[in-house]
Amino acid sequence: MPTNRYCIKLGGESGQGINTLGILLSRAIKSIGYNIFSYREYPSLIKGGVASYQIDFSNQYIASSSKNCNILTILDPEAVHEYLHSLNPRGILLYDDSKVEFTPEEQAWITQNQIHVIYLDSEKMAVEAGGSPIMANIVMTSFLWKLLEFNPDDLANIVKEIFASKGEEIINKNILCLNAGYNTAEFKDEYSQRAYIPTLPTEKKENKILTGNDAIALGAISAGVRAYYGYPMTPATSIFKYLGNTYKETGILIKQAESEITAVQMAMGSMAMGTRALTATSGGGFDLMQETISCAGITETPLVIVLAQRIGAGTGVPTWTGSSDIHTAVKSGHGEFPKAVLCVSDIQSGYILIQQAFNIAETYQIPVILLTEKQIAESLFTVETLPQPLQIQRGMYDGENRYSRTDNGISPRWVPDFNKKPYLNTSDEHNEISQSTENGEEIKAMSDKRMKKMDTLLSNLPEPTIYGNPEAQTVLVGCGSTKNAILDAIATGMNISYLHYDYLYPTKTQTLLNLVSSGKRIILVENNQTGELGKILTEASGYQFEEKILKYDGRPFFVEDILNIQI
C-alpha cells in the first residue's frame, strides 16, 4: 500500500447497517480534513450474505481503493472468514462476536502476519451505556475512531447529523454508546502505535463527498433536464433516487415506468417534443431499450441514456463492477445510424459529460449513451468544487423540410407546434419531407445524410487526454474507473503516462498513433475480459494492442494493480 494513504474496512452481514456506518465514517474522516475514497462490496440480496465498506483516506487527493486494509472491523462472524486475508501485515482485526473460531490455517496466518486481534463485546457495552443492542455498531465505530487517535467530538458531530431525523432521544443514546466505545478500559495504548496514519493536510478545505451517480444527477439538473423516467436497476438506481429526492427544488418530473422499454420510450417522446428527458439503466435493461435506440436513430430524435455497467452476461453479478458493456453501447440498436458513446470516470467527468451528452444529442439529433460503472456510480469521492456548467445547446432551427439533406448531415429540427408545419415522425425509412419510402436512391441518400453526422461530430470532439510524465516510455491506455487507480499510482511517483478516453465513439486516434509511432510501450488497461475499448480503437486506427492488462473478477483496479506493473 502506498505510504500516503491509510485504509479501514467494515465487514458484516448484508442488511446490518454496514453502508450507513461507512457513510458515517467517511463523512467524519472528511470533516477533519482528509481526502477520502470509499468503496462498497455487497451481495445482490436484501438480507443475508456478507458486505463490506472500505474507506481509504489520505492527505492527498485519491480516487481509487487499496487492495488491502490496515484495520478490519467485523460485525458478523461469517465476515471474519471472508475478509481476514484482506488485512495488511501488522494490521488490526477488531470484531465483536465471541462465537468466532479461527481455523488452524487462519490462526497460522494471523501469527505469521503479526495481526493484532481485538475482541470487543460491543452489544453488552451498548446496553450498559443506556443504548439498545442495535447500537453496538456505534460502539465499534467509536473504538475504531480511538484506534485512529482522532478526536471523539468530530465523530459525535457527524453522528448527530446522521441521526438528526430520529429525534433527541435516539441521538443521545447513540452519543452514550459512542462515549462507551471510545473511553472503554478495553483499549490499550499500543493499539494505536501499530501503523502510520497520514498527517493532516496543512490547509483544511471545505470539501464535499459525492458518489458518481450524485454527480451525474447534478449534471442533469444543470443540463436543464425536465423529466426523468426510470425502472430501478443497480447500479443506476441512485440517479433515480437523487433526482426523486430533489424534485421539489428542481421541478423535474419523476416517473417510475413499469419497464425499461416504457422508460426509454417516454424519454424519447419527451425529447421529440423538445423537453430534455433522461433515463438510466444497467445491462439487462439496456438490452430492452435497443429497439427504441434504433428508432431514435432513424427518426433523428435526440435521446440520452445512462448505462451503468456491472459485471457479467445475463443477470451476471449484479452488485459488482466491470466495464464490459462498451461494445454493447457502441453497437447498440439494429441497422446503421449515427450515435455517440461517452464514458464517465470520476465526479468532474460525470457532472460535465451528462451535459455534453445532451448538447451532442440535440445538436446532432442522435442517441447518446453515457457509460459509467458500479465502481464510479456508488463510490464516494472527495470533491472541492464542481466545474462550471456548460452552456445549453439545443440545436433547433426552422427549415423547409424536416429531413433536408445538408453538407454536415444535420437537418432542421423544431418543436412540434400547432402553428408550425407538421411532419410525420415515422420509424420507416423516409425521404426529405418525412414520407415513407422504398425507393433505392432515396434510401441511400437518407442513410448517407445521417451518417455524415459522424464525420461532423468526430471533427468537433477532443483528442483523448494524456496524464503523467509525457516523456515516460510506458503509456497505459484506458477509460472509465481505470483512470483513477492509474492517476493515484502516478501521484506516488510511478514513471508512466496515461492516455484517457472520455469520448469513445466516434473515435479519435491521432494521439494514440503519435505515441505508437514514437516507439512508446503501449499497454491497454481494461476492467473486462476482451479489451472492448481496445477493439474500438483498433477498428478506428488499425493499431493492434500487443500488451493488455484485463481484470474481470467483479473487482475494480486497485492502486496496487497498477503499481505492480513492471516498467
C-alpha positions as CSV (number, residue, x, y, z in Angstrom):
1,M,0.0,0.0,0.0
2,P,1.3,3.5,-0.8
3,T,2.5,5.3,2.3
4,N,0.4,8.4,1.6
5,R,-2.9,6.5,2.4
6,Y,-4.5,4.5,5.2
7,C,-7.3,2.0,4.8
8,I,-10.1,0.8,7.1
9,K,-12.7,-1.8,6.1
10,L,-16.0,-2.6,7.8
11,G,-17.5,-6.0,7.3
12,G,-20.7,-7.7,8.4
13,E,-24.0,-9.2,7.3
14,S,-25.8,-7.6,4.4
15,G,-28.6,-5.5,5.9
16,Q,-26.7,-4.9,9.1
17,G,-26.1,-1.2,8.5
18,I,-22.6,-1.5,7.1
19,N,-23.4,1.1,4.4
20,T,-24.7,3.6,7.0
21,L,-21.6,3.1,9.1
22,G,-19.4,3.5,6.1
23,I,-21.0,6.8,5.1
24,L,-20.8,8.0,8.8
25,L,-17.1,7.2,9.0
26,S,-16.4,8.7,5.5
27,R,-18.1,12.0,6.5
28,A,-16.3,12.1,9.8
29,I,-12.9,11.5,8.3
30,K,-13.5,14.0,5.6
31,S,-14.7,16.5,8.2
32,I,-11.3,16.6,9.9
33,G,-9.5,17.4,6.7
34,Y,-8.6,14.2,4.9
35,N,-9.4,13.3,1.3
36,I,-11.4,10.0,1.2
37,F,-12.4,7.4,-1.3
38,S,-15.0,4.9,-0.2
39,Y,-15.9,1.7,-2.0
40,R,-18.7,-0.8,-1.3
41,E,-18.9,-4.6,-1.8
42,Y,-22.3,-6.3,-1.2
43,P,-24.3,-9.3,-2.4
44,S,-27.4,-9.0,-4.5
45,L,-29.6,-9.9,-1.6
46,I,-31.9,-7.8,0.6
47,K,-30.6,-9.5,3.7
48,G,-28.0,-12.2,4.3
49,G,-24.6,-12.8,2.9
50,V,-21.7,-10.6,3.8
51,A,-20.9,-7.0,2.8
52,S,-18.1,-4.6,3.3
53,Y,-17.4,-0.8,3.1
54,Q,-13.8,0.2,2.6
55,I,-12.6,3.8,3.3
56,D,-9.2,4.9,2.0
57,F,-8.0,8.3,3.3
58,S,-5.0,10.4,2.5
59,N,-3.6,13.9,2.8
60,Q,-3.6,14.0,-1.0
61,Y,-6.5,13.6,-3.4
62,I,-7.2,9.9,-4.1
63,A,-9.9,8.3,-6.2
64,S,-9.2,4.5,-6.0
65,S,-9.2,1.7,-3.5
66,S,-6.3,-0.2,-1.9
67,K,-6.3,-3.9,-2.2
68,N,-5.8,-4.5,1.5
69,C,-6.6,-2.6,4.7
70,N,-4.8,-1.6,7.9
71,I,-7.8,-2.1,10.2
72,L,-10.6,-4.6,9.7
73,T,-13.7,-4.1,11.8
74,I,-16.1,-7.0,11.7
75,L,-19.8,-7.1,12.9
76,D,-20.7,-10.7,11.9
77,P,-18.8,-14.0,12.3
78,E,-19.0,-15.0,8.7
79,A,-17.4,-11.8,7.6
80,V,-14.3,-12.6,9.7
81,H,-13.6,-15.6,7.4
82,E,-14.5,-13.7,4.3
83,Y,-12.3,-10.6,4.8
84,L,-9.5,-11.7,7.2
85,H,-6.9,-12.1,4.4
86,S,-7.6,-8.5,3.2
87,L,-5.6,-7.2,6.2
88,N,-2.1,-5.9,5.6
89,P,0.8,-7.4,7.8
90,R,0.7,-5.9,11.3
91,G,-2.9,-4.9,10.8
92,I,-5.6,-4.8,13.4
93,L,-8.6,-7.1,13.4
94,L,-11.5,-5.8,15.6
95,Y,-14.5,-8.0,16.0
96,D,-17.5,-8.2,18.4
97,D,-18.8,-11.8,18.4
98,S,-17.5,-14.3,20.9
99,K,-18.6,-17.2,18.6
100,V,-15.8,-16.5,16.1
101,E,-13.5,-19.5,15.9
102,F,-10.4,-19.2,13.7
103,T,-9.4,-22.2,11.6
104,P,-5.9,-23.6,12.1
105,E,-4.9,-22.0,8.7
106,E,-6.3,-18.6,9.8
107,Q,-4.6,-18.8,13.1
108,A,-1.3,-19.5,11.5
109,W,-1.8,-16.7,9.0
110,I,-2.6,-14.3,11.9
111,T,0.6,-15.3,13.7
112,Q,2.8,-15.1,10.5
113,N,1.5,-11.6,9.6
114,Q,1.6,-10.3,13.2
115,I,-2.1,-9.4,13.1
116,H,-3.3,-7.8,16.3
117,V,-6.7,-9.4,17.2
118,I,-9.1,-7.4,19.4
119,Y,-12.4,-8.8,20.7
120,L,-14.9,-6.2,22.0
121,D,-18.3,-7.2,23.4
122,S,-19.9,-4.2,21.8
123,E,-23.5,-5.3,22.3
124,K,-23.1,-5.6,26.0
125,M,-21.3,-2.2,26.2
126,A,-24.1,-0.6,24.2
127,V,-26.8,-1.9,26.6
128,E,-24.8,-0.9,29.7
129,A,-24.3,2.6,28.3
130,G,-28.1,3.1,28.0
131,G,-28.5,2.2,24.3
132,S,-30.0,-0.7,22.5
133,P,-28.3,-3.9,21.2
134,I,-28.5,-2.5,17.6
135,M,-26.3,0.4,18.7
136,A,-23.4,-2.0,19.1
137,N,-22.1,-0.8,15.7
138,I,-21.7,2.7,17.2
139,V,-19.6,1.3,20.0
140,M,-17.4,-0.5,17.5
141,T,-17.1,2.6,15.3
142,S,-16.1,4.8,18.2
143,F,-13.5,2.2,19.3
144,L,-12.1,2.3,15.8
145,W,-12.0,6.1,16.0
146,K,-9.9,5.8,19.1
147,L,-7.5,3.4,17.3
148,L,-7.0,6.2,14.7
149,E,-6.3,8.6,17.6
150,F,-9.0,11.1,16.3
151,N,-11.0,13.5,18.5
152,P,-14.3,11.9,19.6
153,D,-16.1,15.3,19.2
154,D,-15.6,15.1,15.4
155,L,-17.3,11.7,15.3
156,A,-20.0,12.9,17.6
157,N,-20.9,15.8,15.3
158,I,-21.4,13.5,12.4
159,V,-23.5,11.1,14.5
160,K,-25.8,14.0,15.4
161,E,-26.1,14.9,11.7
162,I,-26.7,11.4,10.5
163,F,-29.4,10.7,13.1
164,A,-30.9,14.2,13.2
165,S,-34.3,13.0,11.9
166,K,-34.5,10.3,14.5
167,G,-35.2,12.7,17.4
168,E,-33.3,13.8,20.5
169,E,-33.7,10.5,22.5
170,I,-32.1,8.4,19.7
171,I,-29.3,10.9,19.2
172,N,-28.5,10.9,23.0
173,K,-28.4,7.1,23.2
174,N,-26.0,7.0,20.2
175,I,-23.7,9.5,21.9
176,L,-23.7,7.5,25.1
177,C,-22.7,4.4,23.1
178,L,-20.1,6.4,21.2
179,N,-18.5,7.5,24.5
180,A,-18.6,4.0,25.9
181,G,-16.7,2.7,22.9
182,Y,-14.2,5.5,22.9
183,N,-13.5,5.5,26.6
184,T,-13.6,1.8,27.4
185,A,-10.9,0.3,29.6
186,E,-10.5,-2.4,27.0
187,F,-8.4,0.0,24.9
188,K,-4.6,-0.3,25.2
189,D,-2.2,2.4,24.1
190,E,-0.1,0.0,22.0
191,Y,-3.1,-0.5,19.6
192,S,-2.6,3.0,18.1
193,Q,1.1,2.5,17.6
194,R,0.9,-0.3,15.1
195,A,0.5,1.7,11.9
196,Y,1.4,5.0,10.2
197,I,-1.5,7.5,9.9
198,P,-1.0,10.1,7.2
199,T,-0.6,13.6,8.6
200,L,-3.4,16.0,8.1
201,P,-3.1,18.4,5.1
202,T,-1.6,21.7,6.1
203,E,-4.7,23.5,4.6
204,K,-8.1,22.3,5.5
205,K,-10.5,22.7,2.6
206,E,-14.3,22.8,2.6
207,N,-14.6,19.6,0.6
208,K,-17.8,17.6,-0.1
209,I,-18.2,13.9,-0.8
210,L,-20.3,12.7,-3.7
211,T,-20.9,9.5,-5.5
212,G,-20.5,9.3,-9.2
213,N,-24.3,9.0,-9.6
214,D,-24.8,12.1,-7.5
215,A,-22.5,14.0,-10.0
216,I,-24.5,12.7,-13.0
217,A,-27.8,13.7,-11.3
218,L,-26.4,17.2,-10.6
219,G,-25.1,17.5,-14.1
220,A,-28.5,16.5,-15.4
221,I,-30.1,19.3,-13.4
222,S,-27.5,21.8,-14.8
223,A,-28.2,20.5,-18.3
224,G,-31.9,21.6,-18.0
225,V,-33.4,18.1,-17.7
226,R,-37.1,18.5,-17.0
227,A,-38.2,14.8,-16.8
228,Y,-36.6,11.5,-15.6
229,Y,-38.2,8.2,-16.5
230,G,-36.7,5.0,-15.0
231,Y,-37.1,1.5,-13.8
232,P,-34.9,0.6,-10.8
233,M,-31.7,-1.4,-11.7
234,T,-28.4,-1.5,-9.8
235,P,-26.2,0.5,-10.1
236,A,-28.2,3.1,-12.0
237,T,-31.0,3.4,-9.3
238,S,-29.3,6.1,-7.2
239,I,-29.6,8.6,-10.1
240,F,-33.3,8.0,-9.9
241,K,-33.2,8.4,-6.1
242,Y,-31.2,11.6,-6.1
243,L,-33.5,13.3,-8.7
244,G,-36.5,11.9,-6.8
245,N,-35.3,13.3,-3.5
246,T,-34.8,16.8,-5.0
247,Y,-37.8,17.1,-7.4
248,K,-39.5,19.7,-5.2
249,E,-36.5,22.0,-5.5
250,T,-35.8,21.3,-9.2
251,G,-39.3,20.9,-10.6
252,I,-38.2,17.8,-12.5
253,L,-40.9,15.3,-13.4
254,I,-40.0,11.9,-11.9
255,K,-41.8,8.8,-13.2
256,Q,-41.2,5.1,-12.4
257,A,-42.2,3.2,-15.5
258,E,-43.4,-0.4,-15.5
259,S,-40.3,-1.5,-17.6
260,E,-37.2,-0.2,-19.2
261,I,-39.0,-0.2,-22.6
262,T,-41.6,2.2,-21.3
263,A,-39.0,4.4,-19.6
264,V,-36.9,4.9,-22.8
265,Q,-39.9,5.4,-25.0
266,M,-41.2,8.1,-22.6
267,A,-37.7,9.7,-22.7
268,M,-37.7,9.7,-26.5
269,G,-41.2,11.0,-26.7
270,S,-40.4,13.9,-24.4
271,M,-37.2,14.7,-26.3
272,A,-39.2,14.7,-29.6
273,M,-41.5,17.4,-28.1
274,G,-38.5,19.5,-27.0
275,T,-38.2,18.5,-23.4
276,R,-34.8,17.4,-22.1
277,A,-35.5,14.0,-20.6
278,L,-33.2,11.3,-19.1
279,T,-33.4,7.6,-18.4
280,A,-30.7,5.3,-16.8
281,T,-30.4,1.6,-16.6
282,S,-27.9,-1.3,-16.5
283,G,-27.1,-4.2,-18.9
284,G,-30.3,-6.2,-19.0
285,G,-32.4,-3.0,-19.0
286,F,-30.3,-1.6,-21.8
287,D,-30.9,-4.7,-23.9
288,L,-34.6,-3.9,-23.7
289,M,-34.0,-0.4,-24.9
290,Q,-32.3,-1.4,-28.1
291,E,-35.3,-1.1,-30.5
292,T,-36.0,2.4,-29.2
293,I,-32.4,3.5,-29.7
294,S,-32.6,2.3,-33.3
295,C,-35.9,4.2,-33.7
296,A,-34.3,7.4,-32.3
297,G,-31.5,6.9,-34.9
298,I,-33.7,6.7,-38.0
299,T,-36.1,9.4,-36.8
300,E,-33.2,11.6,-35.8
301,T,-34.7,12.1,-32.4
302,P,-32.3,13.2,-29.6
303,L,-32.0,10.6,-26.9
304,V,-29.8,10.3,-23.8
305,I,-29.3,7.0,-21.8
306,V,-27.0,6.4,-18.9
307,L,-25.7,2.9,-19.0
308,A,-24.3,1.9,-15.5
309,Q,-22.2,-1.1,-16.1
310,R,-21.8,-4.1,-13.8
311,I,-20.0,-7.4,-14.4
312,G,-21.3,-10.4,-16.4
313,A,-23.7,-11.6,-19.0
314,G,-27.3,-12.4,-18.2
315,T,-28.0,-11.3,-14.7
316,G,-24.3,-11.7,-14.1
317,V,-23.1,-10.4,-10.7
318,P,-25.5,-7.5,-10.3
319,T,-23.8,-5.6,-7.5
320,W,-20.2,-5.9,-8.7
321,T,-18.2,-3.7,-11.1
322,G,-16.8,-4.0,-14.6
323,S,-16.8,-2.3,-17.9
324,S,-18.0,-5.0,-20.3
325,D,-20.8,-3.0,-22.0
326,I,-18.6,-0.7,-24.1
327,H,-19.1,-2.8,-27.2
328,T,-22.8,-3.1,-26.5
329,A,-23.1,0.7,-26.3
330,V,-21.2,1.3,-29.5
331,K,-23.1,-1.3,-31.5
332,S,-26.5,-0.7,-29.8
333,G,-29.6,-0.8,-32.0
334,H,-30.2,-2.7,-35.2
335,G,-29.3,-1.2,-38.5
336,E,-26.8,1.6,-39.2
337,F,-27.2,5.0,-37.9
338,P,-25.1,7.7,-36.1
339,K,-24.7,7.7,-32.3
340,A,-22.2,8.8,-29.7
341,V,-20.8,7.0,-26.6
342,L,-19.2,8.9,-23.8
343,C,-17.6,7.4,-20.6
344,V,-17.6,8.8,-17.0
345,S,-14.5,8.3,-14.8
346,D,-15.0,10.5,-11.7
347,I,-17.1,13.3,-10.2
348,Q,-16.0,16.0,-12.6
349,S,-16.5,14.0,-15.7
350,G,-19.8,12.7,-14.5
351,Y,-21.0,16.3,-14.0
352,I,-19.7,17.6,-17.3
353,L,-20.3,14.6,-19.6
354,I,-24.0,14.3,-18.9
355,Q,-24.3,17.9,-20.1
356,Q,-22.2,17.1,-23.1
357,A,-24.4,14.1,-23.8
358,F,-27.5,16.4,-24.1
359,N,-25.7,19.0,-26.1
360,I,-24.5,16.4,-28.6
361,A,-27.8,14.6,-28.7
362,E,-29.8,17.7,-29.5
363,T,-27.2,19.4,-31.8
364,Y,-26.7,16.3,-33.9
365,Q,-30.1,14.7,-33.4
366,I,-28.8,11.3,-32.4
367,P,-28.9,8.9,-29.5
368,V,-26.1,9.3,-26.9
369,I,-25.1,6.7,-24.4
370,L,-23.2,7.8,-21.3
371,L,-21.3,4.9,-19.7
372,T,-20.5,4.6,-16.1
373,E,-19.6,1.7,-13.8
374,K,-20.6,0.4,-10.4
375,Q,-17.2,1.4,-9.0
376,I,-17.9,5.0,-10.0
377,A,-21.6,5.1,-9.6
378,E,-21.7,4.1,-5.9
379,S,-18.3,5.1,-4.5
380,L,-17.7,8.2,-2.5
381,F,-15.2,10.7,-3.9
382,T,-13.9,13.9,-2.3
383,V,-14.6,16.9,-4.3
384,E,-13.7,20.6,-3.6
385,T,-15.8,22.2,-6.4
386,L,-17.7,21.2,-9.5
387,P,-16.8,22.6,-12.8
388,Q,-18.7,25.5,-14.3
389,P,-21.8,24.1,-16.1
390,L,-21.8,24.0,-19.8
391,Q,-23.9,26.3,-22.0
392,I,-27.0,24.5,-23.1
393,Q,-27.0,23.9,-26.9
394,R,-30.4,22.9,-28.2
395,G,-29.6,22.6,-31.9
396,M,-33.1,23.6,-33.1
397,Y,-33.8,25.8,-36.1
398,D,-36.5,26.1,-38.7
399,G,-36.1,24.9,-42.3
400,E,-38.3,23.9,-45.2
401,N,-38.1,20.1,-44.8
402,R,-37.6,18.1,-41.6
403,Y,-35.1,15.8,-43.2
404,S,-33.4,18.1,-45.7
405,R,-30.1,16.8,-47.0
406,T,-27.2,19.1,-45.8
407,D,-23.4,19.1,-46.0
408,N,-23.0,18.2,-42.4
409,G,-25.9,15.8,-42.2
410,I,-27.8,17.9,-39.7
411,S,-31.4,18.7,-40.8
412,P,-33.7,21.4,-39.5
413,R,-35.3,20.5,-36.2
414,W,-38.1,22.3,-34.4
415,V,-40.5,21.5,-31.6
416,P,-43.9,20.3,-32.8
417,D,-46.5,23.1,-32.6
418,F,-50.0,23.8,-33.9
419,N,-48.7,26.9,-35.6
420,K,-45.9,25.2,-37.5
421,K,-45.7,22.9,-40.5
422,P,-46.4,19.3,-39.3
423,Y,-44.4,16.3,-40.3
424,L,-44.7,12.6,-39.9
425,N,-42.2,11.1,-37.4
426,T,-42.1,7.5,-38.7
427,S,-39.6,4.7,-37.9
428,D,-39.8,3.6,-41.5
429,E,-37.2,4.9,-43.9
430,H,-38.4,8.2,-45.3
431,N,-37.5,11.0,-47.7
432,E,-36.7,14.6,-47.0
433,I,-40.3,15.6,-46.4
434,S,-40.7,12.6,-44.0
435,Q,-42.8,10.4,-46.3
436,S,-42.1,6.7,-46.0
437,T,-40.1,5.4,-49.0
438,E,-38.8,2.2,-50.5
439,N,-37.1,3.9,-53.4
440,G,-33.5,2.8,-53.7
441,E,-32.0,6.2,-54.4
442,E,-33.9,7.8,-51.5
443,I,-32.9,5.1,-49.1
444,K,-29.2,5.5,-49.9
445,A,-29.4,9.3,-49.9
446,M,-31.1,9.5,-46.5
447,S,-28.7,6.9,-45.0
448,D,-25.7,8.9,-46.4
449,K,-27.2,12.1,-45.0
450,R,-27.5,10.7,-41.5
451,M,-24.0,9.2,-41.4
452,K,-22.4,12.5,-42.4
453,K,-23.2,13.5,-38.8
454,M,-20.4,11.1,-37.6
455,D,-17.7,12.9,-39.5
456,T,-19.1,16.3,-38.4
457,L,-19.2,15.1,-34.7
458,L,-15.8,13.5,-34.9
459,S,-14.2,16.7,-36.2
460,N,-15.6,18.6,-33.2
461,L,-14.6,16.1,-30.4
462,P,-11.4,16.5,-28.5
463,E,-8.5,14.1,-28.6
464,P,-8.0,11.9,-25.5
465,T,-6.1,13.4,-22.6
466,I,-2.5,12.5,-21.6
467,Y,-1.7,12.3,-17.9
468,G,1.6,11.7,-16.1
469,N,5.1,12.1,-17.5
470,P,4.8,12.8,-21.2
471,E,8.5,11.6,-21.6
472,A,7.8,8.2,-20.0
473,Q,8.4,5.2,-22.1
474,T,5.4,3.3,-20.8
475,V,1.9,4.5,-21.8
476,L,-1.2,3.0,-20.4
477,V,-4.5,3.4,-22.4
478,G,-7.9,3.2,-20.8
479,C,-11.3,4.7,-20.0
480,G,-13.7,4.8,-17.0
481,S,-12.6,3.9,-13.5
482,T,-9.2,2.6,-14.5
483,K,-8.2,6.2,-14.8
484,N,-8.4,6.7,-11.0
485,A,-6.1,3.8,-10.0
486,I,-3.6,4.9,-12.6
487,L,-3.6,8.5,-11.6
488,D,-3.3,7.5,-7.9
489,A,-0.2,5.4,-8.9
490,I,1.2,8.3,-10.9
491,A,0.8,10.5,-7.8
492,T,3.1,8.2,-5.8
493,G,5.8,8.8,-8.4
494,M,5.3,6.0,-10.8
495,N,7.0,6.9,-14.1
496,I,4.3,6.3,-16.7
497,S,1.9,8.3,-18.8
498,Y,-1.7,7.6,-19.3
499,L,-3.9,8.1,-22.4
500,H,-7.5,8.5,-21.2
501,Y,-10.7,8.4,-23.3
502,D,-13.8,10.3,-22.3
503,Y,-15.3,10.2,-25.8
504,L,-15.3,6.6,-27.0
505,Y,-17.4,6.8,-30.2
506,P,-16.9,8.2,-32.8
507,T,-13.2,7.6,-32.0
508,K,-10.3,9.9,-32.1
509,T,-7.0,8.1,-32.8
510,Q,-4.3,10.6,-33.8
511,T,-2.8,11.0,-30.3
512,L,-2.7,7.2,-29.9
513,L,-1.0,6.8,-33.3
514,N,1.5,9.5,-32.5
515,L,2.5,7.6,-29.3
516,V,2.8,4.4,-31.3
517,S,5.0,5.9,-34.0
518,S,7.3,7.5,-31.3
519,G,8.2,4.0,-30.1
520,K,6.4,4.0,-26.8
521,R,5.5,0.9,-25.0
522,I,1.6,0.8,-25.1
523,I,-0.4,-1.2,-22.6
524,L,-4.2,-1.4,-22.8
525,V,-5.8,-1.5,-19.3
526,E,-9.4,-2.5,-19.0
527,N,-11.9,-3.8,-16.5
528,N,-13.3,-6.5,-18.8
529,Q,-12.2,-9.8,-20.4
530,T,-11.8,-9.0,-24.1
531,G,-10.4,-5.5,-24.2
532,E,-13.5,-3.8,-25.6
533,L,-12.1,-0.3,-25.8
534,G,-9.0,-1.7,-27.5
535,K,-11.2,-3.3,-30.2
536,I,-12.9,0.0,-30.9
537,L,-9.5,1.7,-31.1
538,T,-8.2,-1.0,-33.4
539,E,-11.3,-0.7,-35.6
540,A,-10.7,3.1,-35.9
541,S,-6.9,3.1,-36.2
542,G,-5.7,-0.3,-37.4
543,Y,-3.4,-0.5,-34.4
544,Q,-3.3,-3.9,-32.6
545,F,-2.6,-3.8,-28.9
546,E,0.1,-6.4,-28.1
547,E,0.1,-5.8,-24.3
548,K,-3.1,-5.9,-22.3
549,I,-3.9,-5.9,-18.6
550,L,-7.5,-7.1,-18.3
551,K,-9.4,-7.6,-15.0
552,Y,-12.8,-9.2,-14.9
553,D,-13.4,-10.7,-11.5
554,G,-16.0,-8.1,-10.4
555,R,-13.4,-6.1,-8.5
556,P,-12.1,-2.7,-9.7
557,F,-8.5,-1.9,-10.4
558,F,-6.8,-1.3,-7.0
559,V,-3.9,1.1,-6.9
560,E,-1.5,-1.8,-6.2
561,D,-2.7,-3.5,-9.5
562,I,-1.1,-0.5,-11.3
563,L,2.0,-0.1,-9.1
564,N,2.8,-3.8,-9.7
565,I,3.2,-3.3,-13.4
566,Q,6.8,-3.8,-14.5
567,I,8.0,-0.7,-16.3
